[in-house]
Amino acid sequence: MLSTENFADRIAKGRALEALIVSNLTPQLATIGCKVLEVTADEDKYKKLDRWVVTAKGTRLSLQIKGRVESGDDLIYEVIKNVDTGEEGRGLKCNADLYLFVDRNGKGWMYKLSTIKTAVKTLLEQVRKDLAENPSQADWDLPKVTLNIRLDNYHGNRKLMAYFSPTYFPVISTFPNLYA
């Protein structure tokens, strides 16, 4: 989904993609005794959760899902929603336990979200130091991660995005064919 698309269209496409991913993920998780459950509208809107995964032992783990279908195979993470106000991005606001990233080829990579957040907060410290010295800096190209400040076409402000290699973080599990 391109960021230049109408917001409502992007949301509809995102929900359809999420439903496809979940329909293919559910039977794969079932083979290890896990169930996938819907979240409430409030959990989706305010907590930024996409599903619940219930383990074979009955533990409920919240899940956030991100898929790439049109370009790139990197995990995209909104760090700062508005650079000028410092408002945290969706990625930092989310309180999910697990993060499922699905690349262009339909391969799912599952991570602990806390691991991603810890790395992002460390990178954010460096970005803030760099911006204090050079306010016009907009790009950081580091091993296995690129960060950049770009225009949010929908909201009209500048936001900080991170683009991670899927191998940047320890992977809990991978899942094939989630776009099948």
C-alpha positions as CSV (number, residue, x, y, z in Angstrom):
1,M,0.0,0.0,0.0
2,L,1.5,3.3,-1.0
3,S,1.4,6.2,1.4
4,T,0.0,8.4,-1.4
5,E,-3.3,6.4,-1.5
6,N,-6.5,7.6,0.1
7,F,-6.4,6.9,3.8
8,A,-9.7,4.9,3.8
9,D,-8.4,2.8,0.9
10,R,-5.2,2.1,2.7
11,I,-7.1,1.0,5.8
12,A,-9.4,-1.3,3.8
13,K,-6.4,-2.9,1.9
14,G,-4.5,-3.3,5.2
15,R,-7.4,-5.1,6.8
16,A,-7.8,-7.4,3.8
17,L,-4.1,-8.2,3.9
18,E,-4.2,-8.8,7.6
19,A,-7.2,-11.2,7.2
20,L,-5.2,-13.1,4.5
21,I,-2.2,-13.4,6.7
22,V,-4.2,-14.6,9.7
23,S,-6.1,-17.1,7.5
24,N,-2.8,-18.7,6.6
25,L,-1.1,-18.3,9.9
26,T,-3.9,-19.8,12.0
27,P,-3.5,-23.4,10.7
28,Q,0.3,-23.2,11.0
29,L,0.0,-22.1,14.7
30,A,-2.6,-24.8,15.3
31,T,0.0,-27.5,14.5
32,I,1.8,-26.4,17.7
33,G,-1.4,-26.1,19.7
34,C,-1.9,-22.4,19.4
35,K,-5.1,-20.6,18.6
36,V,-5.6,-17.1,17.1
37,L,-8.3,-14.9,18.4
38,E,-9.8,-11.5,17.3
39,V,-9.1,-8.4,19.3
40,T,-11.8,-5.9,20.2
41,A,-12.3,-2.7,18.3
42,D,-10.9,-0.8,21.3
43,E,-7.8,-3.1,21.5
44,D,-7.2,-2.4,17.8
45,K,-7.7,1.3,17.9
46,Y,-6.1,2.3,21.2
47,K,-3.6,-0.5,22.0
48,K,-2.7,-1.1,18.3
49,L,-3.2,-4.8,18.6
50,D,-4.2,-7.1,15.7
51,R,-4.8,-10.5,17.2
52,W,-4.4,-12.7,20.3
53,V,-2.3,-15.9,20.2
54,V,-3.3,-18.4,22.8
55,T,-0.5,-20.9,23.5
56,A,-1.1,-24.6,24.1
57,K,-0.6,-23.8,27.9
58,G,-3.3,-21.2,27.7
59,T,-1.1,-18.1,27.8
60,R,-2.6,-15.1,25.8
61,L,0.0,-13.2,23.9
62,S,-1.0,-10.0,22.0
63,L,0.1,-9.8,18.4
64,Q,0.8,-6.9,16.0
65,I,1.0,-7.8,12.2
66,K,2.8,-5.9,9.5
67,G,3.0,-7.0,5.9
68,R,4.9,-5.8,2.9
69,V,3.5,-6.6,-0.5
70,E,4.5,-3.9,-3.0
71,S,8.1,-2.9,-2.2
72,G,10.9,-3.8,0.0
73,D,11.6,-6.7,2.3
74,D,12.5,-4.7,5.3
75,L,10.5,-4.4,8.5
76,I,9.1,-0.9,8.6
77,Y,8.7,0.7,12.0
78,E,7.2,4.1,12.7
79,V,9.4,5.5,15.5
80,I,8.2,9.1,15.8
81,K,4.8,10.1,14.4
82,N,5.6,13.8,14.4
83,V,9.3,14.8,14.6
84,D,8.4,18.4,15.5
85,T,6.3,17.5,18.5
86,G,8.2,14.3,19.4
87,E,4.9,12.3,19.5
88,E,5.8,8.5,19.6
89,G,4.9,6.5,16.5
90,R,2.6,3.6,16.3
91,G,5.4,1.1,16.8
92,L,6.4,2.6,20.2
93,K,2.7,3.0,21.3
94,C,1.8,-0.6,20.6
95,N,1.9,-2.8,23.7
96,A,1.8,-6.2,21.9
97,D,3.8,-9.1,23.1
98,L,4.6,-10.4,19.6
99,Y,5.3,-8.7,16.3
100,L,4.7,-10.6,13.0
101,F,6.4,-9.1,9.9
102,V,5.5,-10.7,6.6
103,D,7.9,-9.9,3.7
104,R,7.0,-9.5,0.0
105,N,7.3,-13.2,-0.6
106,G,4.8,-14.1,2.1
107,K,7.4,-15.3,4.7
108,G,6.4,-14.4,8.2
109,W,9.0,-13.5,10.8
110,M,7.9,-13.5,14.5
111,Y,9.7,-11.5,17.1
112,K,9.2,-10.3,20.7
113,L,8.1,-6.7,20.4
114,S,10.0,-5.8,23.5
115,T,13.3,-6.7,21.7
116,I,12.4,-4.4,18.8
117,K,11.4,-1.5,21.1
118,T,14.6,-1.8,23.1
119,A,16.6,-1.5,19.9
120,V,14.5,1.3,18.6
121,K,14.9,3.3,21.8
122,T,18.6,3.0,21.6
123,L,18.7,4.1,18.0
124,L,16.3,7.0,18.9
125,E,18.8,8.3,21.5
126,Q,21.5,8.5,18.7
127,V,19.1,10.2,16.3
128,R,18.2,12.8,18.9
129,K,21.9,13.5,19.6
130,D,22.6,13.8,15.9
131,L,19.6,16.2,15.4
132,A,20.8,18.4,18.3
133,E,24.1,18.8,16.4
134,N,22.6,18.9,12.9
135,P,18.9,19.7,12.8
136,S,18.8,19.2,9.0
137,Q,20.0,15.6,9.1
138,A,17.3,13.3,7.8
139,D,19.0,9.9,7.1
140,W,20.9,7.4,9.1
141,D,22.3,4.3,7.3
142,L,23.6,1.7,9.8
143,P,24.3,-2.0,9.5
144,K,21.0,-3.8,8.9
145,V,18.9,-0.7,9.6
146,T,18.1,2.6,7.9
147,L,16.3,5.5,9.6
148,N,14.9,8.5,7.8
149,I,12.7,11.5,8.4
150,R,10.1,11.7,5.7
151,L,6.8,13.5,5.0
152,D,3.7,11.8,6.3
153,N,1.5,12.5,3.2
154,Y,-1.8,12.0,5.2
155,H,-1.0,14.1,8.2
156,G,1.3,16.6,6.6
157,N,4.0,16.4,9.2
158,R,7.5,14.8,9.3
159,K,7.9,11.4,10.8
160,L,10.8,9.2,11.7
161,M,10.8,5.7,10.2
162,A,13.1,2.8,10.7
163,Y,13.7,0.0,8.1
164,F,15.2,-3.1,9.6
165,S,16.6,-6.2,7.9
166,P,14.4,-9.1,9.1
167,T,17.6,-10.6,10.5
168,Y,18.4,-7.6,12.7
169,F,16.4,-9.1,15.7
170,P,16.4,-12.6,17.1
171,V,13.5,-14.5,15.4
172,I,11.1,-16.6,17.5
173,S,9.8,-18.5,14.5
174,T,9.2,-18.2,10.7
175,F,6.0,-19.1,8.8
176,P,5.9,-19.8,5.0
177,N,3.3,-18.8,2.5
178,L,1.3,-16.3,4.5
179,Y,0.1,-14.6,1.2
180,A,-1.0,-17.9,-0.3
